[in-house]
Amino acid sequence: MDNAFKIETRDNIVYLTIDLDESKVNILSPPVMAEFSGVLDDLAEKKELAGMVIVSGKKNNFIAGADISVIENIASEEEAVALAKKGQEIFNKLEQLPFPTVAAIHGSCLGGGTELALACDYRVISDDRKSFMGLPETSLGIIPGFGATQRLPALVGLSEAIRIITTGTKVFAEQAKRKGLVDEVAPIENILKAATFIIKRHRNGKKRCCHCLPTLLDRLWPWQKIVFAKARELVRKKAGDHYPAPFAAIDAIEEGVKHGREKGLAKEARLLGAMALTPTAKNLQRVFRLHEHYTKGVSGDEQFKHLGVVGAGIMGGSIVALFAERGMQVRLINRSTKGLKTAFNFLTGLMVKKRRKHIYSRLETKKIEDRVTYDTEMRGMQDLQAVIEAVVEDMKVKKEILAKVADKVHTYTLILSNTSSLSISEMATAVPNPERVAGLHFFNPVDQMQLVEVVHGAKTNQETVERTKDLARQLGKLPISVQDRPGFLVNRLLLPYLNEAVRLLEEGVEIDRADHALKKFGMPMGPFQLLDMVGLDIAAHVATILQQGFGERMTPSPLLPLMQAVGRLGRKSGAGFYLYGKSAGKVADPEIYRLLDLNPDKQSSIKDDEIIDRLILAMINEAAYCLDEAVIEEPRAIDAAMIFGAGFPPYTGGLIRYADTVGAKAIVKKLDRFTKKSGKRFEPAPLLRHMAKLDAGFYEQK
């Protein structure tokens, strides 16, 4: 390996540049760490130096973290502990250098990169949106192992340190400054100057002591007790007991607070070892690889800069905001000025919220808002690279819109639909050259959900599919290619899940109990809460389309149209299975049982395990049909789609990985039992029966 570190000395200050050859980002692999250790040993002897600035040679990356492949290949707890201790030893060397050290951060600074920055005396970060810090280790099922659990609380206080570590959240420049994580924020062109100035201010080598209020309070044991108890309560409420790493991180922090840095570091290393080989860690690392695979796929040279959106509803406005935030010029077209005003207010309101959270400055929000132009007519569309329609879910309306768009744009312009269920193939018949028509199905809320489904119709060509996927990646999304079948992929899998929940309600299972059971399994919300969020009218509409496409096994519960009949549409109407007001969605509305003429049975013979099985196995069964029909190309596409589009619990590795854990034989046995009890909708898919016969898993299928 070529030298990863380059040293330059000017005015008695060392500028240490990390720049790994033949790598887009800097990674702290064992060889890089060994080289860094040697550099630090040499520098420790040069007590005459005024200071050191550590900077990256990469364009938009400081240090991306440790080498994930090393973590994946850890074979024993002892090996993990040894790796952590070695990293701690090296960063302790950095911390103990006899002169001031500054990390000059531009671009992403994650995991081991943030731990390296914490071991420096000072930190400067550029004000670029590409610059942020974070400790995402818990999202990989492990904890920071190079000292962050001990150093971060001293900088930002216990509560904030626990939040950053247990959530893996990104901290952007202004937020980092306000929290005390960095000392200065500077324009990229001045970042080295700012770092150098800090060293010149501290030539005597004295390191700053933090006397901010949080760290002063943290010295009081009653306060410590409250903070740790509250932190564990919040983690348990958010993640449940399926994710041990956040609890381990809190334990490591607590050890250092109570017994000092040395014992805290020792416990950090031990707990990293204990976490490294857990099934949760291995599955979360698989999820990381899934994300990497679908977001870093082969990409063309095209950069999307000019786009159009037709339709200014909730989805249209959200898509416009996403485009504008990604630096694109957007033209929003809507027939009514009222709709345009709603979209404008949505965008400005969103920018106000992000400015209050110090995600954007006032100048940045103004630039984002100025990227959007509005019109009630289809004008000024000649130079658009792609146009996406986000109008009402009505085939006739969508075909009319697409035909008009095709008449106004160039032949190379992508014509895309955000439909959640309607046929792309049929829509494309309204366009003279249908090969450039595809679906680009976003999930709500658009700014939070990573998945987009790229739907190819019967005549969509491969170039269109690849360009659409490139657009999705440019938006920071994870694109999954799916064939044009009713419900596409995610909605097709979710509807049996949601429908089965309503069937259980018919059989006397209480709403709260079903929701609690699925949240305990690890779903982000219960099925009835999800129905309320999606909208009961939309769920019924999609259910009808799926029944038309797939027949009896997709027959919706009669309770769905009944909910519509009594005006219960979910959150948007203020009431669904839950009421939405001051106690929004906390307890199911008891009135719902009277309205639907139901008698909930608190002593129902249907146990929680059966509730979970009926809902989850319904999805697995439908996934088998999707694979058999080649709706998607491979099992891992389903895992990625369900995790990043539907919130399926990452600790399982995904719906298909979970199915393989349970085993095809066990799944078919349970489905056969449910078929006898509840009907043919549970009849196992042919692929599942075939797998059970061979005792094979989904991931073993060719």
Secondary structure as UniProt FT lines:
FT   STRAND          5..10
FT   TURN            11..12
FT   STRAND          13..18
FT   TURN            21..22
FT   STRAND          27..28
FT   HELIX           30..44
FT   TURN            47..48
FT   STRAND          51..56
FT   STRAND          61..63
FT   STRAND          65..66
FT   HELIX           68..72
FT   HELIX           77..95
FT   STRAND          101..105
FT   STRAND          108..110
FT   HELIX           112..119
FT   STRAND          122..126
FT   TURN            129..130
FT   STRAND          132..134
FT   HELIX           136..140
FT   HELIX           148..156
FT   HELIX           158..167
FT   STRAND          171..172
FT   HELIX           173..179
FT   STRAND          184..186
FT   HELIX           188..190
FT   HELIX           191..201
FT   TURN            202..204
FT   HELIX           213..217
FT   TURN            218..219
FT   HELIX           221..239
FT   TURN            240..241
FT   HELIX           244..259
FT   HELIX           261..276
FT   HELIX           279..295
FT   STRAND          306..310
FT   HELIX           314..325
FT   TURN            326..327
FT   STRAND          329..333
FT   HELIX           337..356
FT   TURN            357..358
FT   HELIX           362..370
FT   STRAND          372..375
FT   TURN            382..383
FT   STRAND          386..389
FT   HELIX           395..408
FT   TURN            411..412
FT   STRAND          414..417
FT   HELIX           424..428
FT   TURN            429..430
FT   HELIX           434..436
FT   STRAND          437..442
FT   TURN            446..448
FT   STRAND          451..456
FT   TURN            458..459
FT   HELIX           462..474
FT   TURN            475..476
FT   STRAND          478..483
FT   TURN            486..489
FT   HELIX           490..506
FT   TURN            507..508
FT   HELIX           511..521
FT   HELIX           527..534
FT   HELIX           536..550
FT   HELIX           551..554
FT   HELIX           559..565
FT   TURN            566..567
FT   HELIX           571..573
FT   STRAND          578..579
FT   TURN            582..585
FT   HELIX           591..595
FT   TURN            596..597
FT   TURN            602..603
FT   HELIX           608..628
FT   TURN            629..630
FT   HELIX           635..646
FT   HELIX           650..652
FT   HELIX           655..662
FT   HELIX           664..678
FT   HELIX           680..682
FT   HELIX           686..694
FT   HELIX           698..700
//
